[in-house]
């Protein structure tokens, strides 16, 4: 009886160990963010709001000049930078201040595989405030709140 119990315990331990190794191998081999696999061009489809506020219109002009080369037209993303119209950038996860810090100081890559974002040259905190208004209005129009 004792011999059978020992055999069952040994077999159980081996199975648990094998399962643990398999689970670890799967976890380490999967992409950290499936949305990080990007092709050229927009990475999300963005529905444009019918009417932007005056601040958002000003922000759009600033965004187009300073941000769209990486983050794409209407913040839809490119092969150089992530879409900002994405649940990752919802206000509850990335507050407006996070956009300010990223634009003014740059930010280390942490959600996507595009590399670190450098500070945006020639942009002011007021400029970023207008840009954030534009991005937030686009996000709301696309169900991100």
Secondary structure, DSSP 8 states (H G I E B T S, - for coil): -HHHHHHHHHHHHHHHHHHHHHHHHHHHHS-S-GGG---SS-SS-----S---HHHHHHHHHHHHHTHHHH-GGG---SSS--SSSGGGSTTTS-HHHHHHHHHH-B---SSSS--B---TT--HHHHHHHHHHHHHHHHHTT--
